[in-house]
C-alpha cells in the first residue's frame, strides 16, 4: 500500500547502562536515556558459516548463521545534566545520562562529588569551605563569582578549609554554594556494557511490530570531543555491539529530550582556554579517546561473548593556535603542563576538560588558517602525580566534567 514505509528522519536513540554482560535492557525507552544525536545506521552482522563439501551438482554449500555483532556511530552536541528546570541542589545523577555513560565506556571511570552549601569565599587560587571533603580531590567544581557569573576549577588538594586548584578560577568566589560535577576519567577499570536502542517510526496502516533494533553488550571504542570557539562542544562515538535483536514497536508520537544543549563557547557563557601561559586564544581543539578492546568468548552466552576487555586506552589531542611574534616550535617530549577548557554557563549547564600534564607528541608545525599563521600542536596525556590523592579521578591523566 502506498505510503506504508519508514521515514529516515523519524525515530530516536536511547543509551542505557546494563546491569551485567549478556543482560540486554528491555523496552520501554525512558526519556532520560534518550540522546539528541545523529546516528549512522547500525551495520548489523551475523557470521555466515560455510563448509565446502562434495555435492551431486553445482549449487551453493550449506550456509549456517553464527554469532551476531554490530558497529555504528553517534554524533551529538553535548548537553548539560540538570533536568529539573531549577538550580540543582545536589551532585549530578550519573546512572542515566547517556553522554556520561558513553564517555564512561570509553574512559573507564565516572564519579559524582563536590556539591556543598558551606563555601566561604577565599581567592581564585584557593577557595575556602568550612566542611570540605578530601573526596573532592581530582574532581571539578563550579564556583559562584557573583552577578550570575561562574567559574570551573579542578581540585588538586583539600585540607583544613582550603581548596587548591590545578588552575585558578577566573576570579574570587563568593560564599554559600559550590556545585559538584560528574567526572569521567581515564583509568584501567573494566568496560561497563551498554544497551543502545534505535527505534524507527511506526507506520500507520502497516503490518508488523519490529521497528526497534536493540544493540546490547555495547562498548565505545573511540570518542572524539571537538572544541571550536563560537560553537557548542561536540561528541562523536564509534560503538561496537556484542549482539543485537529486533524487538518492540516503532515510535508512534513525539517525545521529550530531557537534557538541554550546552551554550556556545563564548566568554559571555563562561568559556575559557587555559595553558601554562594563562588564558590563550585558540582556533580549535580536539581530544580523541581510543579504547582498544578484545573479546572474551564463552560458549554459554547467547552470542558467544562473555565480555569485551579493554587492552589499552589512549587519549590524544590536537590544538590549532594562532602564532605571535615568535616561531618557537615545540619539539616532541616537551612538557606543556596543565591544559584546561571550561564552559561555565550556570549550575547544571557547564562543562570542563582537564589534561593535567600535556606533552608534545609530534614536532609542532605551522600553516595558514584564514590568513593567520597557526601552529598545529599534537599532544598526549602524560602521567600526572600532583593531586594530593589518587582515589577515583585523582591523578588521572585525562578528565571530562559536567557541572
Order of alpha helices (4+ residues) and beta strands (2+ residues): beta-beta-beta-beta-alpha-beta-beta-beta-beta-beta-beta-beta-beta-beta-beta-beta-beta-beta-beta-beta-beta-beta-beta-beta-beta
